[in-house]
């Protein structure tokens, strides 16, 4: 490095002032750099925000049965409609009473009343008038049965993505009696029948949907089978004077009013009703 004479003879104070001015100018001209460098403490960690999460309830792998039946009494009022007789309808009102000695097995009785509710269809009337042919029909008065019920299936289903209903399906069967009589349509002027008792067997299936733990609605299809005496299709000749003096084999003889052998009759009935379990409340033996 070389210096000329003027630089070598320069006043030291002037040189210092010049140096300070350069420093100040340099400092004032680097403001942006200083601001960029002043970013605060770099190693200071930012605390993460806490996220609100939804509370999830515990779901048990084995759920308790919604409505226990064991040691409860079931009361079942219902209405019934015959579904297999196109000539005469046999509607009924009924009442069932069951005792559940386990959660799937019950023993009980049911009673159906028919008299006064039945009606003959127009098909039978028009067939007799147009073809001169008559179909023997029967009138029911009542029926009573001893039944056993078994529940092989139960579960639940959802509705409208909001409601959950519990259900069960059952098989019912038993034996009982029916009180019936033939309706005189072949020779109504002379013949008249009284109600009589018949041994009847029944078998059916049903489904029950619980509204609460003690109230449910149910639908059931049951077949009541029994041997029925039907009106004879032929009219014997002779006297129509019914009484003790009527000769055997004559029109007035009651032995000629019915067919020689009874006929197997099936009364298939659809029942719709309510199920009420008593007591209304119950306790589980084991915790969840």
Secondary structure as UniProt FT lines:
FT   HELIX           5..8
FT   HELIX           12..29
FT   HELIX           31..37
FT   TURN            42..43
FT   TURN            70..71
FT   STRAND          72..82
FT   STRAND          88..89
FT   STRAND          92..100
FT   STRAND          105..113
FT   TURN            115..117
FT   STRAND          119..120
FT   HELIX           122..131
FT   STRAND          137..159
FT   TURN            160..162
FT   STRAND          163..183
FT   TURN            188..190
FT   STRAND          196..210
FT   STRAND          215..228
FT   TURN            244..245
FT   TURN            248..249
FT   TURN            251..252
FT   HELIX           254..256
FT   STRAND          263..278
//
